[in-house]
Amino acid sequence: MGDVFVIQCPDCDSTLKVDRETGAVLSHEPAAAKRKLGSIEEAAAEIARRKERAEDLFAANVEREKHKSEILEKTFREALQKAQKEPPGRPRSPFDAD
């Protein structure tokens, strides 16, 4: 769990687990209770806030997709180096656990 940030959202009070290197959200736990809006002005402000948040999330996803090939290439190189360091052996069989 050392490579994961646990973040509490100050706005909606939900809990996010985010990968440290890639910035990808690994899990999301919504808040227990949602707040209710008292007036039309608050509802309009909430809609504007949600629209801005959606635009920010979209921009973040576009940026992540731009770097997706780099992230996959890095992950592949690390896995390849790990595989080259480990001695080749017989693959583990599901029947070995018996």
Secondary structure as UniProt FT lines:
FT   TURN            2..3
FT   STRAND          4..8
FT   TURN            10..12
FT   STRAND          15..19
FT   TURN            20..22
FT   STRAND          25..29
FT   HELIX           40..66
FT   HELIX           68..85
FT   HELIX           94..97
//
